[in-house]
């Protein structure tokens, strides 16, 4: 028995059933229109049912389907109020849970990866998974650290043991290939999100995420960069193998719980810490945490932000690209021509395209509003308004955006930044984001 459905016909059938189900609901909507039911009610009903089926199937398939659902979940704040509730519930399930693999398969994987004496390394091992990731599941355990002296008892350390699902690699590739054919269906859920580039970028990172030893190396770099940091906590790596990763256990409040039930002060502080992690990591670790969905973060009892997954990163050995900070600063200063020249130099504007500098500045200023003021509160309404402004075919922002290009070297940074903004908007967090950029984003601080 395998843990991820691996037969191509089975997996394809589940994914292929999604647009068929939507087609049936759309036909039902047409029938309801004929008898006079309000079209907005029909639309919301179709969208809700589509979302429920979509995320149910994504969660069952795990692999790339679940990973895509998690990546999409950070944009939940951009959904209209009347639809956000059902989607939030479905998306939260994807962030924290998935069907577990059989215990015998877990034990077999541990024996293959850590050796036949794997049990001797643990004082305790909980066979019931504590959490699920897109390509693996996490078990709570107690690790025996080597004794400092002969005949001394080993020290015990609570740990998280991430075990990769057998067949995860094949499933990941197959799911993402299938999902790329269903882009039109995701437009029903959120018209402002183009999922094709997101799926393509996820597919490009498959190899790195499947190698837990590579993830362990990345996590060690983050842990060293943030050792003894008063605001960010990165658990240390205890042991690793290609498909098993053992790290220090992190107790804390899941960020999803802070979003749902946290006080305003708690949400503000969580947002501030998320922004610090995003902008400081390239300078401190030469890396950008590239999977900002709430399931990867905890608020520790001492108030620090705990980060618990490093499978997806952007490697930025020279730190955050300086042109980003410089161009944002030029835009804030109203230097329209300099902004166009800089964007053209970086490849955002084609050399042959004629761009109205003042129109481009008007296009950019609402996006960078959060760093135009001393303090800013991200809200669901703010991100919804921005999504609507950019997605409205009749608006000037839509026409101008069609003339802009996203260079490949900026694709992952752009996606992670949008995802982080989505989480800040879910938190509705207020903080001094401009001050954070002045400290950590190269090129942003005004010249004195």
N, C-alpha and C positions, 0 to 999 in steps of 0.2 A: 504493500500500500504506500503510495506517495502522499506528500503533504500538500503540494500545490497540484491542482488538476493539470496533468501534463499532456494528455492526448489533445492534439491540435483541434480535432473535431469538437470536443467538449468545450474547450476554452473559446473557440471561435463562435460556437453556437450561443454561448452565454452573452458574449459581447454583441453578436449580430442581432440578438433578440431585442436589444435596447432601442434601435431606431424603429424596429417593427412595432414595438409597444408604443412608442411615441406616435407613429403613424395612426394607430388605432385610436389613441386619445385625441389626436387632432381631428379625425373623422367624427368622433363623438362631439367635439366642440362645434363642428360645423352643423351637426344635427341640432344641438342646443340653440345655436344662433337662429335656426329656422323657426324655433318656437318662442323666440323673443327674450331669452336669458341674456343679461348684460355681457358684452364681449370681454370687459375687464375681469369679470368673475370667471368666465370660461378660460381666459388666458392664464390667470393665476392658478386655477384648478389643474390645467394641463401641465404647467410648470412644476407645481408641487408634486404631482404624481410622477412626472418624469424624473425629478430629483430623487424621490424615494426609491424608484426602481434602479436608477443609475448608481447611487451610492451603495445600495444593497449588493448589487452585482460586483462593484469595485471591491468592496470589503471581502466578499467571498473568494474572489480570485487572488487576492493578495498581489504579489509580484508588481509588475509595472502598473497594473490597473489601480491598485491601492496607492502606490507612490504618486501617480498622477492625481488621484483624488486628494491626497494630502497637499500636494503643491497647489492645487486649485483652491483648497480650503482657506488659504490666507486671504483670498479675494472676497470672502463672504461678506465683509463689511460694505462692499460696493453694491450689494443687492438691495432692491427697494424694500421699504419697511414691511409691506404686506406679504413679501415672500421670504424674508430673512429667517423667520422663526423655524419653519420646517427644514430649511437648508442647514441652519446652524446645528440643529439636532443631528441630522444625518452626517454632517461633516465632522462633528465632534466624535462621533462613533469611529470614523476613519482615523482620527488622530490618536486614539487611545486603545483601540481594540480590533481584533480580527480572530477568526476561528483558530484554536490552537492545534498544533500538530500532535500526533499520538506520543505518549511518554516513551514507548519503546524506540521510536525514531529519534527522540531527543538523546536518549542514552547512547544509541548507536553513533550519532554524530559526535558526541563528546568523546567516545572511545576512539573514533577515527582521528579526531583532531587533537586531543590532548593526551592520547595514549590509553592503553587498556587499564592502567591504574588510576584513571581520572578521579575516581571516588576518593582516593587517598589524599587528594589535594584539598578536599573540602571537609569541613567539620559538619556542615549541613548543606542540603540542596533541596529546594522546593520544586517538585515536579510540575506544579501548576504554574503556568506563565503569569508573570506580574504585569506584562505589557506586550504589545505586538508592534513590530516595525513593518515596513513594507516588504522586506525580504527576509525577515527573521523574527524571532520572538525572544523576550527577555525573561530570565528566571532569577529569582532572588536566592542567594546562597551565602555561606560563610567560608571564606578562604583561610587556609592555614599558612601564615607567613613563616618563613624559616626562623628558627630560634637563634637569638644572638649568641648564646653560649651552648656548649655541649651539655646535654641532659636537661636543658631548660625546656619548658613547655613552649610550643609554637604560639605566636600571637595570632589572634583571630580578627579577621577583617570582613565586615559585611560587603558583599560584592553583587554586581549585576553581571549575569552571564548571558550574552547575546549569541543565539544559535541560529545559523542561517537555514532557511527551509531547503530541503533537498530539491533539486531541480529549479532553484530560484533563478538561475541565470537564463535558462531557456525560456522560462515563463515570462521573465522581465522583457526580453527581446520580443517575444510573441505578442504580449499584451500591448506594448507600445506601438508595434506595427499595426495591430488591429485598431487601436485607439486613434491613430492618425487618420483613419478612414471615417471616423465618426465626428469630425470637427463640427459639422453642421448641427449636430444634436446639442453640443455644448453652447452654441449660440442661443438656443432656446432658454437655457438657464441664465446665461449672462452675456447679452449681446456685445458688451464692451470689451470682452476678453477674446483675443485671437489665440486659440490653444495650439495651433500647429507649431509655431516656434517653440512653445513650452515643451511639447512632446519631443520635438527634434533635439532640444537641448538635454532633456532627460535621457534620451537614447544615447547621446554622446558620452554621458557620464556613467553608463552602466558598468563598464569594466572596473572603474575605481570603486564604486559602491559595493561590488561583489567581493572585493578583496579586503577582508577584515584586518589583515596585517598592515595594509596600506592605511586603513582607518586608524589603527593603533599608532602608527608613526605620526599621523596628523594630530591625534589627540595628545600624544606626548609633547609635540611642539606647542600646542595650545596650553597645556598644563604648565610647561616651563615658562611660557610668556606671562601667565597669570598666577604664578605661584605666590601665595600669601597676599593676593590682591584683596582689598577691602570690599570690592563691589562685584566681582565676577569670580565664580568658582568652576573649575574644570576638574572632574574626577581623574585620578591617575589610572594608568593602565597597569593591571596586575599580570596578565598573561594574554597571549594572542596566538591564533593559528589562522589559516586562510579562511575558515568558515566558523570560527568561534572567537569571541572577544570577551575577556573578563576585566571589568573595571570596578573601581570603588563605587559603592552604592551611594545614591544621592537621595536623602530624605527632604521633602519639601512639598509645597503646594503647587500642583500643576498650573501652568499659565492659563490653561483653559478654564480652570476653576476661578482664577482671579478675574478673567474676562466675564464669567457668568455671575459671580457673587462677591467679588472683591469690593472693598470700599473705594471711594474716589481716590483717596490718598494712596492706597495700595496699587491701584491701576496707574496712577501718575508715576509712581516710583518704578513700577515694572517697565513702563514705557521708556523712562529715562535710562534704565539699565540696558534695555534692548538696544537703544540708540548708541550707547557707549560701546557695547560689544561690536555692533556693526561697523562703527567708524574707527575704533581703536585697534581691532585685530589685524588689519593689513599692516599697520605701522609696527605693532608689537610682535606679531607672529609671522608676518609675511603671508598671511592666509585670511580669507574671508569665509565665515560660516555661511554656507549656501543653502541651508534648509531651515528657513525661519518659521515653520509652522509651530503652533503652540505646544504640540506634544513633545517637543524637544527641549522644553525649558521648565525649570522649577524655581520657585521662590523659597530659599532656605529659611529656616527659623531665625537665623541671624540677619536676614534681610538681603543677602547676596543673591545674584542671579546664577542658578546652576544650569550648566549646559551639558546635555547628556547624549548627543549624537553628532558624530563628525564624519559620517560617510560621504557627505557632499560638501566640498569646499572649492573655492577659487584660489588658485595659487598666485599670489601677488608679491613676489620677493622684493620688489621695489616699493611696496606699499600701494595705497590707493592712487590711481592715476592722477597726477597733478592737474591735467586739463579740466577735470570735473570741477574741482574746487575753484579754479581760476575762472572758468566760464560762468559758474553760478555767481561768483562775486561780481564779475563784469555785468551780468544781467541785473543784479540788485542795484548796481551803480548807474544803470540806465545807458550803458555803453553798447547800444544796439549794433553798430557796425563791427565793433571788436568781437561781439558774440558771434555774429555771422561768420566773420573771418576765422575765428577759432573753431567753430563747428565744421567749417569747410576743410580746415587743415586736418581735423581728426577723422574726417570721412562721414560726418553726420549729414552734410550737405554736399551733393555732387558738384564737381567743378563746373559743370555746364549749366547748372540750374540757377536761375535768377530769383533770389529770395528778397522780399521786402523786409528790411531790417527791423523797422518799427512794428510791423505785423508779427514778426517772429518773437520780438520782445513781449508783445501783448499775449502771445501764445504761451510763453514760458513763465511769465510772472505768477499766474495763479498756482502753478505747480510748485514753485519755490517759496510760496507764502510762508510755510512753516519756519523758514530761516530768515525771513525778512523782518521779524519782530523778536523782541527779547524772550517772550514766552508764547507758545502756541499750543492749542488743544486740537489734536486730531479727533475727528468725529466721523460717525457713519454718514452723516448728511454731507460733510465736506467731501469725502471720497466718492460718494454717490454723485454729487454735483460735478466733480471732475470727470468721472467715468462718462456721465451723460454729455458733458461738454465735448469730450474727445470723440465720442461715438456717434454724435449727431451729424448725419450726412449733409444736413442743410446749414450747418454752422461753419464759420471761418476756421475754427480749430481743426475740424476734420479735414478740410481741403488742404490746409497747410501741412498737417501731419503726413499726408500722402507724399509730400515732397521731401520728407526727411528719411534718412537711412540710419539703421543701427549697425555699426561696424561689429564684426564677429568678436573682436577683443573686448567689447563692452556688453555683449549679450548677457552673460551670466551676472555681471555686476548690476545691470539694469533689472534683470528678473528678481534678484535677491533684494534690491532696494525697493521695488514695487511690493514684494511680499512682506518686507518689514513694515512698510507704510500701511499695508493691509492689516497687520497685527496691531500696530499702534492705533489704528482707527477702530478696531474691535475693542481695544482697551479704553478708547476715548481718553487717551492719556495727554496730560498737559505737562510740559517741561521747557527748559531753556535749550531748545535744540540748536539754536544759532551758536551758543557758547560751546556746545559739544563739537560742532564742526570747526569752530575757530581753533580748538585745541588739537583735533585729530585729522582733519581733512586737508591735505597739502594744497596750497594755492588759495584757500578760502579766506584766511585771515587778511584783513585789510593791511596794506602797506603803511607803516607809520613813519 
